[in-house]
Amino acid sequence: MEILNAITVRRARRAIAPKVLPDEVVNRLFEAAVLAPSCANAQPWRFFAVRSPEKLAAVRPALTEGNKWGTVAPLLVVVTTKPSLDARLEEGRDYALFDTGMATMNLMLQATAEGLYAHPIAGFNPKKVREALGLEPDLVIVTLVIVGYPGGEELLNDFQKASEKSDRTRKPLGEVVGFM
C-alpha cells in the first residue's frame, strides 16, 4: 500500500467545478472520515454535508471574499465537534479537535483518491454558517471543507492562480522533528 504518494499528491486546490458529485462518491468520503482513530473511540466529529441548492445558497454568503472560489462547489462539508463529545484527559488534554482533524484528513485523502479537490478553509463566518443550517449552539465549527471536481480558474485572484501552479513547500524534517 502506497500511502505516501496519496499524501504527496493531495493539495488544497481552489479551481473547483460546479459539477454535482454522485451520492456514492460523497458516501465514500464520509466512510473514510469515520474510520479515523479517536481517543477512547469517542468519535467526537460531526460532519454536515451541505449539498442541496437551497442550503448551499444559504451557506455561501458566510465565505470571505478570499474564498469566493468556493461558492461554485457542489459540496461544502461543515466539520464540527463539541466539548461533551470529547475524551478529556488530565492536564487539559482534550482530544476532540485532534480526533476531528484526523477524520477530516481521511476525508480529504479519500477525495484525492476520487479525483476531487478538498480544500479546508478558515475564511468563513461561523455564526452565519450556524444560522444558515440551524446548528446547535454548543457545536464548535472547526472548518469548512470545499469539495469538488477540478475546474477553471475564473473565480481565482492572481495570487490564487499562481498558487495552483506552485510547487509544494514544507519545512525540512530537522526543523520540525526532534530525533532523540
C-alpha positions as CSV (number, residue, x, y, z in Angstrom):
1,M,0.0,0.0,0.0
2,E,1.5,3.3,-1.1
3,I,0.1,6.0,1.2
4,L,2.9,8.5,1.0
5,N,2.1,9.0,-2.7
6,A,-1.6,9.8,-1.9
7,I,-0.4,12.3,0.7
8,T,2.1,13.9,-1.7
9,V,-0.5,14.2,-4.5
10,R,-3.1,15.9,-2.2
11,R,-3.1,19.6,-2.4
12,A,-5.6,22.3,-1.3
13,R,-6.5,23.4,-4.8
14,R,-9.1,26.1,-5.4
15,A,-10.1,25.7,-9.1
16,I,-13.4,23.9,-8.4
17,A,-16.0,22.9,-11.0
18,P,-19.7,23.1,-10.1
19,K,-20.3,19.6,-11.3
20,V,-22.5,17.6,-9.0
21,L,-20.9,14.8,-7.0
22,P,-22.5,11.3,-7.2
23,D,-24.0,10.0,-3.9
24,E,-21.7,7.0,-3.8
25,V,-18.6,9.3,-4.0
26,V,-19.9,11.5,-1.2
27,N,-20.7,8.4,0.9
28,R,-17.1,7.1,0.4
29,L,-15.7,10.5,1.6
30,F,-17.6,10.1,4.9
31,E,-16.9,6.4,5.2
32,A,-13.2,7.3,5.1
33,A,-13.7,10.1,7.6
34,V,-15.5,8.0,10.3
35,L,-12.8,5.3,10.1
36,A,-10.3,7.7,11.7
37,P,-8.9,6.7,15.0
38,S,-10.1,8.6,18.1
39,C,-9.2,8.8,21.8
40,A,-11.2,6.2,23.7
41,N,-13.1,5.6,20.5
42,A,-15.2,8.8,21.3
43,Q,-15.6,9.7,17.6
44,P,-16.3,13.3,18.5
45,W,-16.7,14.6,15.0
46,R,-19.9,15.6,13.4
47,F,-20.0,16.4,9.7
48,F,-22.7,18.2,7.8
49,A,-22.7,17.6,4.1
50,V,-24.2,20.7,2.5
51,R,-25.4,19.7,-1.0
52,S,-28.9,21.0,-1.7
53,P,-29.1,24.1,-3.8
54,E,-31.1,25.9,-1.0
55,K,-28.6,25.1,1.7
56,L,-25.6,25.9,-0.4
57,A,-27.1,29.2,-1.2
58,A,-27.7,29.9,2.5
59,V,-24.1,29.0,3.5
60,R,-22.2,30.6,0.6
61,P,-22.6,34.2,2.0
62,A,-20.6,33.1,5.1
63,L,-17.5,32.6,3.0
64,T,-15.0,35.5,3.0
65,E,-14.1,37.3,-0.2
66,G,-10.8,35.4,-0.4
67,N,-12.8,32.2,-0.6
68,K,-15.2,33.4,-3.3
69,W,-13.8,30.5,-5.5
70,G,-15.7,28.1,-3.2
71,T,-19.1,29.5,-4.0
72,V,-19.4,27.1,-7.0
73,A,-18.6,23.9,-5.1
74,P,-21.2,21.2,-5.1
75,L,-20.3,20.1,-1.6
76,L,-19.4,22.1,1.5
77,V,-18.5,20.0,4.5
78,V,-19.1,21.6,7.8
79,V,-16.7,20.0,10.3
80,T,-17.8,20.2,13.9
81,T,-17.4,18.8,17.3
82,K,-18.5,19.8,20.8
83,P,-16.9,19.5,24.3
84,S,-19.5,16.9,25.5
85,L,-18.2,14.5,22.8
86,D,-14.6,14.8,23.9
87,A,-12.4,12.2,25.6
88,R,-11.0,14.6,28.1
89,L,-7.8,13.5,29.9
90,E,-5.7,15.0,32.7
91,E,-3.6,18.2,32.2
92,G,-6.0,19.7,29.7
93,R,-5.5,17.0,27.1
94,D,-8.8,17.5,25.2
95,Y,-8.8,15.3,22.1
96,A,-11.9,16.4,20.2
97,L,-10.1,18.8,17.9
98,F,-7.2,16.4,17.2
99,D,-9.5,13.5,16.5
100,T,-11.8,15.6,14.3
101,G,-8.7,16.8,12.4
102,M,-7.7,13.2,11.7
103,A,-11.2,12.3,10.5
104,T,-11.1,15.4,8.2
105,M,-7.7,14.3,6.8
106,N,-9.2,10.9,6.0
107,L,-12.0,12.6,4.1
108,M,-9.5,14.8,2.2
109,L,-7.3,11.8,1.3
110,Q,-10.4,9.9,0.0
111,A,-11.4,12.9,-2.0
112,T,-7.9,12.9,-3.6
113,A,-8.3,9.2,-4.4
114,E,-11.7,10.1,-6.1
115,G,-10.1,12.7,-8.3
116,L,-11.6,15.6,-6.3
117,Y,-10.2,18.7,-4.6
118,A,-10.9,19.1,-0.9
119,H,-9.8,22.4,0.5
120,P,-10.3,23.2,4.2
121,I,-10.8,26.8,4.9
122,A,-10.7,29.2,7.9
123,G,-12.1,32.1,6.0
124,F,-15.8,32.0,6.9
125,N,-18.2,33.4,9.4
126,P,-19.1,30.6,11.8
127,K,-22.2,32.5,13.1
128,K,-23.6,32.8,9.6
129,V,-23.0,29.1,8.9
130,R,-24.6,28.1,12.2
131,E,-27.7,30.3,11.5
132,A,-27.9,29.2,7.8
133,L,-28.0,25.5,8.9
134,G,-29.7,25.8,12.2
135,L,-26.8,24.1,14.1
136,E,-26.8,23.6,17.8
137,P,-25.2,26.5,19.7
138,D,-22.7,24.1,21.5
139,L,-21.3,22.7,18.3
140,V,-17.8,24.1,17.5
141,I,-17.5,24.7,13.8
142,V,-13.8,23.7,13.2
143,T,-13.6,24.3,9.5
144,L,-15.4,24.1,6.2
145,V,-14.0,21.8,3.5
146,I,-14.8,22.8,0.0
147,V,-15.1,19.8,-2.2
148,G,-15.5,19.4,-6.0
149,Y,-14.0,18.2,-9.2
150,P,-11.1,20.2,-10.8
151,G,-12.4,23.2,-12.7
152,G,-11.4,26.6,-14.2
153,E,-9.7,29.5,-12.6
154,E,-12.4,32.1,-13.3
155,L,-13.0,32.9,-9.7
156,L,-9.4,32.9,-8.6
157,N,-7.4,36.1,-7.9
158,D,-3.8,36.4,-9.3
159,F,-2.2,35.0,-6.0
160,Q,-4.5,32.0,-6.1
161,K,-3.9,31.3,-9.8
162,A,-0.1,31.3,-9.0
163,S,-0.7,29.1,-6.0
164,E,-2.5,26.5,-8.1
165,K,0.7,26.0,-10.2
166,S,3.3,26.4,-7.5
167,D,5.4,23.6,-6.0
168,R,4.6,22.4,-2.5
169,T,7.0,23.7,0.1
170,R,7.5,22.2,3.5
171,K,9.9,22.8,6.3
172,P,12.8,20.4,6.5
173,L,12.4,17.5,8.9
174,G,15.2,18.7,11.1
175,E,13.2,21.9,11.8
176,V,10.0,20.2,12.9
177,V,11.1,16.7,14.2
178,G,13.4,16.2,17.1
179,F,15.3,12.9,16.7
180,M,16.3,11.6,20.1
